């Protein structure tokens, strides 16, 4: 049995994660002299974590209902 989070909670977790990581990146890069390449690598690492959780079906985003496709 896989651990799955329902779509609404997944959306909330992803939103909080994105806002939190952006805040941490801006705060970290403002206090230290970070090269643009390091900034890009950090951003890619944060995105890969979320991508892996979605691919493993731990997070099941519904994208807040923006992409509701009706099944025939």
C-alpha positions, 0 to 999 in steps of 0.5 A: 500500500502506497502512501498517498495524499489527497489532491486538495492537501497535495495542492496546499503542500505544494503551494507552501513548499514553493512559497517557502523555498522561494523565500529561503532562496531570496533570503539566502541569496540576499545575505550571501554572494551567490553566483547565478549558476548556484542559484539555478542549481538550487532552484532545480534541486527544489523542483526535482524534489517536488517532481519526484514526489509527484512521479512516485504518486505521493503527491496527487495535485489537482492544481486547484481544479484548473485542469479538470478534464471530463471523462467520457 
